[in-house]
Amino acid sequence: MTRYFTLLFCVFFTAISPLFAQENLQQRLERHVQILASDSLEGRGLGTEGREKAIRYIENEMREMGLQPFQGDSYIHHFDFKVGLVNLQGKNVVGLIPGTDPKLKEEYIVIGAHFDHLGYNMAADGTKTIFPGADDNASGVAGILEMARLILASDEQPKRSLVFIAFDAEESGLIGAEYFVNAEKPFPNEAIKAMFSLDMIGMLSTVNTLELKGWRTLADAEELLDLAQDRNPIPLKGTAPLIERRTDTWPFGTIGIPSIYVNTGLKSPYHQPGDKADLLDYEGMAKITRFLTGLTLEMANAETLEPARNFNAKVAVYGKPLKFGAQFGIGSSRNINETSSYREFGLGAIEAGLYSRLRISRTFELAVSTLYDLNGSLIEGERFRRHSITVPALIRANSFTSEDGLFRMFSGVGPYFRQHVRQRLSEGAQESLGPLVELSDQEWGISLQFGFQVSRITVTTEWRSAVTQPFKLPGDTEIYNRNFRVGIGYEF
């Protein structure tokens, strides 16, 4: 009878032990977030004592769980940088799990999450508003700490070396990650076979899926993913072979390292005082942590870990070189003579059509539009209306591009061609010009454009000046069409 109850207890304990382990993992994840997002850490902003507390906390966690220091006996990777006129010192916190294979241990997988946030605002009346940064990005830091703990406690040890990094100064422009990439290290960047950035992983129950943007920059991506799903299944989306600009994947991806942005979307009140620890889904974070742990072990123990054959760092980072979109514009059109008093009032003009743009370099691109264009002018108060197919071809140069690549300002110049498909003179206009006037079927000119782009939306102002005449007046008077447009475009 005793043996029966002993056997029953063992079966029962075996069945519920994963639940206890899951509960403990959830508790640890929540503890990390509660501490890192607490008011005493002042939003982990640059120059705050709260940021220093966060660094000490992460360093102590790495030491206590058994991660090895990255260089020498220190977990801190120091770097100096400047924000405005202020010189600052940054501190990445870095721990290492050495690989067990004599050869593969010289290859590395980086698992990172930035720990810094926006700090706090101080009002004139002395009221302090803290930005806790629970989802962004205490959740990611908690994730990498617990991934390291699970791997260290596992019987399955990685053949490749694993580097766990809590990046500093991400909110200031991915500075900590960039300095790590460019710094002298015990290994070259070529030895880094893959990189993860866990950035905002606390809202799984809200979005129901985990995004792994950039996953398909790896060879054997689907096979590795299937193996990880067999271990700890989780709903996935967004594995496109593109490098995310807005997180620490960017500095790694720009030098050709497969880099994966792990996130649960932007559903939390990130960058707001409401991004607090009590809003996060810790059960979901535990699922994500277990899944990523299994995925990392599959990668660390694979025979080979290489970029996808079709992985092109420029395409992955900057997107496809050729892009298409639709645009719409409104403005005015009129005929003038620069050397005489002939200057007619304008008519309202409207255009719509498609455009393409071909990236030539990081600065320059060729933008070509095909537009149905309603334009014309007044002639002594009478209407001269044209329906045209207009094709501007502009060389555009970026004058400013944000760090995340989502905003840019540009200017462009180039020729345009206009084929008139219908031209109509009112009776009064016909009388003014005379019965023998010949209307030109085509027009050539120069376009000058200024604009900006936010994500997929483009706003432009454009001036078009014809160098050919719409018709010929008696004598030496030369008439040219002038156009102004304000346009909006959407990129597919």
Secondary structure, 3 states (H helix, E strand, C coil): CHHHHHHHHHHHHHHHHHHHHHHHHHHHHHHHHHHHCCHHHHHHCCCCHHHHHHHHHHHHHHHHHCCEECECCECEEEEEEEECCEEEEEEEEEEEECCCCCCHHHCEEEEEEECCCCCEEECCCCCEEECCCHHHHHHHHHHHHHHHHHHHHCCCCCCCEEEEEEECCCCCCCHHHHHHHHCCCCCCHHHEEEEEEECCCCCHHHHCCEEEECHHHECCHHHHHHHHHHHCCCCEECCCCCCCCCCCHHHHHCCCCCEEEEECCCCCCCCCCCCCHHHCCHHHHHHHHHHHHHHHHHHHCCCCCCECCCCCHHHHHHCCCEEEEEEEEEEEEEEECCCCCCECCCEEEEEEEEEEEEECCCCEEEEEEEEEEEEEEEECCEEEEEEEEEEEEEEEEEEEECCCCCEEEEEEEEEEEEEEEEEEECHHHHHHHCCCCCECCEEEEEEEEEEEEECCEEEEEEEEEECCCCECCCCCCCCEEEEEEEEEEEEC
